[in-house]
Amino acid sequence: MVISSNYVRAISTAKYFTKDKLFIDDNFGERKFGINNWDELPKDFGKKQFDDFNYKLPNGESINEVSEREYNSLINLLNNYYDKKILIVGHSTAFAGLFSKWCEIDYIDGYKFNGKQFFDGKWSYCETFKLEFDKNNKLINIENINLD
């Protein structure tokens, strides 16, 4: 199964991975920043959002809120399609929020799962992660797959 956020760039990427139907799920969309243009973001926004996962701008979402909506959609997918491999095409901040459900995330030291770093935190345009879950939807492994 191939799932994409509702953003045009994500959909364009996801189409390369399926000959079948592409499923769009708004819950895998990027964080709602609550701004009209990027110039409105405070200069220290990036650091603040990782220091405090409840931090948000008026009309925006916190990383915790993003994490919750993505997590609920992911668990729903795992419950309904437990026998399928699922590819989700989405966005870095949103995935960072989702990973925070299971991982230690540090703005400087990157991402760790079970004490082992699997990602340095330097997002490129197409980071690829493989997540493995057991039959109870417990994450048992995560790895960054370098496609270079």
C-alpha positions in Angstrom: 0.0 0.0 0.0 1.2 3.5 -0.7 -0.1 6.3 1.4 0.6 10.0 0.9 0.0 13.3 2.6 -2.3 15.6 0.7 0.6 17.9 -0.3 1.3 18.0 -4.1 5.0 17.2 -3.8 4.4 14.2 -1.6 1.7 12.9 -4.0 4.1 13.4 -6.9 6.7 11.3 -5.2 4.3 8.6 -4.0 3.0 8.0 -7.5 6.4 6.5 -8.4 6.0 3.7 -6.0 2.6 2.2 -7.0 0.9 0.8 -10.0 -2.2 0.4 -7.9 -4.3 3.0 -6.1 -2.6 5.8 -4.2 -4.3 6.6 -0.8 -4.2 10.1 0.4 -4.4 10.7 4.2 -4.5 14.3 5.4 -3.3 13.2 8.8 0.2 12.6 7.3 0.4 16.2 6.2 3.1 18.6 7.4 2.8 20.5 10.6 0.4 23.5 10.4 2.8 26.3 11.3 0.0 29.0 11.7 1.7 31.5 9.4 1.0 33.0 6.0 4.6 33.1 4.8 8.0 31.8 6.0 9.2 35.2 7.0 6.7 35.1 9.9 8.6 32.2 11.6 10.7 33.4 14.6 14.4 32.9 14.0 14.7 30.3 16.8 11.5 28.4 15.8 13.4 25.2 14.8 15.2 24.9 18.1 12.2 25.9 20.2 10.0 23.3 18.6 12.4 20.5 19.5 13.1 21.9 23.0 9.4 22.0 23.8 7.1 19.7 21.8 4.1 21.7 23.0 5.5 24.9 21.5 3.4 26.4 18.8 2.5 29.7 17.2 -1.1 31.0 17.3 -3.2 29.0 14.8 -0.5 26.5 14.5 0.2 22.9 15.7 2.7 21.7 18.2 4.9 18.7 17.5 2.9 16.8 20.0 -0.4 17.5 18.2 1.2 16.4 14.8 2.5 13.3 16.5 -0.9 12.3 17.8 -2.7 12.7 14.5 0.0 10.8 12.6 0.2 8.1 15.2 -3.6 7.5 15.2 -3.6 7.1 11.5 -0.6 4.8 11.5 -2.1 2.5 14.2 -5.3 2.5 12.1 -3.3 1.4 9.0 -1.5 -1.3 11.0 -4.7 -2.7 12.4 -6.5 -2.7 9.0 -3.6 -3.8 6.8 -1.5 -5.9 9.1 -0.6 -8.3 6.3 0.7 -5.5 3.9 3.8 -3.6 3.5 3.0 0.1 3.8 4.8 3.0 2.3 4.0 6.5 3.7 5.2 9.6 1.9 5.2 12.6 4.1 7.2 15.5 5.7 10.2 15.8 8.0 8.7 17.8 10.9 5.6 15.6 10.9 7.7 12.4 10.8 9.9 13.8 13.6 6.8 14.2 15.7 5.7 10.6 14.9 9.2 9.3 15.8 9.0 11.0 19.1 6.4 8.4 20.2 9.2 5.8 20.3 12.5 7.6 20.0 14.8 10.1 21.8 15.1 13.2 19.6 17.7 15.8 20.2 18.1 18.9 18.0 21.9 18.4 18.0 22.4 14.7 18.6 19.8 13.3 16.2 17.4 10.4 16.7 17.9 7.3 18.8 15.8 4.2 19.2 16.5 1.9 22.2 19.7 4.0 22.8 21.1 3.5 19.3 21.3 6.4 16.9 19.6 5.7 13.6 19.5 9.2 12.1 21.7 12.2 12.5 18.8 14.6 12.2 20.1 16.2 8.9 17.0 15.9 6.7 17.5 15.7 3.0 14.8 15.8 0.4 14.2 12.1 0.4 15.0 10.4 3.7 13.8 6.9 3.9 13.0 5.0 7.1 12.0 1.4 7.6 9.9 0.8 10.7 9.1 -2.8 11.8 6.2 -3.5 14.1 5.2 -6.7 15.9 1.7 -8.1 15.9 0.7 -5.9 18.8 1.7 -2.7 16.8 4.8 -2.3 19.0 7.8 -0.8 17.1 10.6 -3.3 17.2 13.1 -1.7 14.9 13.7 1.5 12.9 16.4 2.3 10.5 17.4 5.0 8.1 17.8 3.6 4.6 20.3 5.5 2.6 19.2 5.4 -1.1 22.2 7.3 -2.5 
